[in-house]
Amino acid sequence: MNKSGKYLLLFFFAVYVLPAFAQNKKIDSLLNVLKATDGDCPEPCLEDTNKINNLNLLASEYVSLGYYDTALHYCNLAVETIKQLSDLEESVSDRLLGSAYNHTGAAYNNRGDYPIALNYYEQALDLRKK
């Protein structure tokens, strides 16, 4: 392999491979935090909103990596958790739910399911307008 081929290979590695490892570290960190927030606390508590925020962040990371089904799984978990917390302040609930719907829309959009994505984007927008 000539010198320019080695530089091209090094460039490819630096641009495409190294960021993937960094993304996985972020996901691993979020998963560890998520496991740590699975404690018992009276409803609602800060741990619940932190858990939902982490679920939304995981969904966002998986969308950016192209793992749309995994992203949708975390979006659904976030929505389920929000709906279970009936005592959660409405403005907080709307913000968290809007974020989950936005990530859901992004996953469907990137999969090419545009009508479904549009539906979730509209729901997210309606919640953010409140």
N, C-alpha and C positions, 0 to 999 in steps of 0.2 A: 504494500500500500504506500502510495507516495505521500509526501508531506501535506499537500492540500487535502487529501482524503482523510488523513488523521485529524486535521483541524475541523473538517466538516463533521466527522464522527463525534468529536469532542463538543462541538457546537450543538449538535442534535441531542446529545446526552444532557448537556447543561440546560437546554431550553425545554425539553420534553420529559425527561426522566426525573430529574431532581425536583421539579415542582410537584410531581405526583407523590413523591415521598413526603414532602411538606404537607400536602393536603391530607394524607393519611395520618400524619401526626396530629393535625387539627381535629380530625374525626375521632381519633383515639382519645384525645383529651376531652372532647365533648361527651363521648360515651362514658368515660370515667366519671365525669361530673354528673352525668345523668344517673349513673348507678348510685352515686353518693347522695343524691336528692330523693331517693326512694324510701325515705323514712316516714314514720308516723308523726303527723302534726295536725292540730285542729284546723278545720276548714275556715276560711281560706288562709293560707300562710305564704310567706315569702318563698318558701321552698317550692310551692306549687307554681308560682309564676316563673321562677328560675327554671323549673323542669320544662315548662311550656316554651320558654325562650330557647332552651337548649334543643328541644325537639325541632323548633323552627330553624335554628342554626344548622342542625344536622341535615335537615331537608335541603337547605340552601347549598350546603357543601356537596351533597350527593347530586343535586341538579347540576352543579358546576362540573362535576366529574363525569356526568352522563349516565349515572345510575338512577334512572327516573322511577323505576318501581320501588326502589329502596327509599327514595325521596318521598314518594307518595305514601309509603308506610309510615314514615315519621310525621308527615302532615296529618294523616288520619289519627295518629296517636295524640297529636297536639289538639286537634278538634275534639276528640273524645274527652280528653282531660279537661278542656275548657268547659264543655257542656256538663260535666259532672260537678263542676264547682259553681253551684247555684248562688253562693254568697259572694262571689267575686264581683267587685265593683264594675258597673257596666262599661265605663270608659276603658278600663283595663282589659276587660273581656273582649270588647270590640277591637281594640288594638291588636291583641294577641290572635284573635280569630281572623282579622284582616291579613295579618302576616302569614298565617297558615294557608289561607285561601290564595294569597299572592304566590306563595311557593308552589302550591298545588297547580295553579295556572301555568307557572313557568315549566313545571315538569310535563304537563300535557302539551304545552306549546312546543317544547323541544322534541317531544315524541311525534309531533305532527298532528295531534288531535286538537285542531284549532277551535272547533265549536265548543268543546268541553273546556278548553283553556279560557276562551272568552267568557264563558259563564262564571268561572271562578274569579277571573279578573274583575268582572262587574260586581260580584259579591264583595270582593275585597275593597273595591272603590266605594261602594255604598257604605261599608262599615267605616272607612276612613273619613267619609264626608260628615259623619254624625258629629 
